[in-house]
């Protein structure tokens, strides 16, 4: 019975380690995605980091058809 308890504890520990690893990988990926979205929004004038630097000519407006 002692061996089963040790095996159970070992499995639980491994699962916890894997969950922490996955969580850190996902947090890192989500952080990069959020940074990319912020860059895209800034580029297209959706976010103004500094209103003085805002340049309307940098926004692409497609021709109407």
C-alpha positions as CSV (number, residue, x, y, z in Angstrom):
1,X,0.0,0.0,0.0
2,X,2.9,2.3,0.7
3,X,4.2,1.9,-2.9
4,X,0.8,3.0,-4.2
5,X,0.8,6.1,-2.1
6,X,4.3,7.0,-3.2
7,X,3.3,6.4,-6.9
8,X,0.2,8.5,-6.4
9,X,2.2,11.3,-4.8
10,X,4.8,11.2,-7.6
11,X,2.1,11.4,-10.3
12,X,0.4,14.3,-8.5
13,X,3.7,16.1,-8.3
14,X,4.4,15.5,-12.0
15,X,1.0,16.8,-13.0
16,X,1.5,20.0,-10.9
17,X,4.9,20.6,-12.5
18,X,3.4,20.1,-16.0
19,X,0.5,22.4,-15.2
20,X,2.9,25.1,-14.1
21,X,5.0,24.7,-17.2
22,X,1.9,24.9,-19.4
23,X,0.6,28.0,-17.5
24,X,3.9,29.8,-17.9
25,X,4.1,29.0,-21.6
26,X,0.5,30.2,-22.1
27,X,1.2,33.4,-20.1
28,X,4.2,34.1,-22.3
29,X,2.3,33.5,-25.5
30,X,-0.7,35.7,-24.4
31,X,1.7,38.4,-23.4
32,X,3.3,38.4,-26.9
33,X,-0.2,38.4,-28.5
34,X,-1.2,41.4,-26.4
35,X,2.0,43.2,-27.4
36,X,1.3,42.4,-31.1
37,X,-2.3,43.7,-30.8
38,X,-1.1,46.9,-29.1
39,X,1.5,47.4,-31.9
40,X,-1.1,46.9,-34.6
41,X,-3.6,49.2,-32.9
42,X,-0.9,51.9,-32.5
43,X,0.1,51.5,-36.2
44,X,-3.4,52.0,-37.4
45,X,-4.2,54.8,-35.1
46,X,-6.5,53.0,-32.8
47,X,-4.4,53.8,-29.8
48,X,-2.5,57.1,-29.4
49,X,0.5,56.7,-27.2
50,X,1.3,60.4,-27.8
51,X,-1.4,62.5,-29.5
52,X,1.3,65.0,-30.8
53,X,2.9,62.1,-32.8
54,X,-0.4,61.0,-34.2
55,X,-0.3,61.3,-38.0
56,X,-3.5,60.8,-40.0
57,X,-1.6,60.3,-43.2
58,X,-0.3,57.0,-41.9
59,X,-3.8,55.5,-41.8
60,X,-4.8,53.7,-44.9
61,X,-8.3,54.5,-46.1
62,X,-9.4,52.3,-49.0
63,X,-11.1,54.0,-51.9
64,X,-14.9,53.7,-52.0
65,X,-16.4,51.6,-54.7
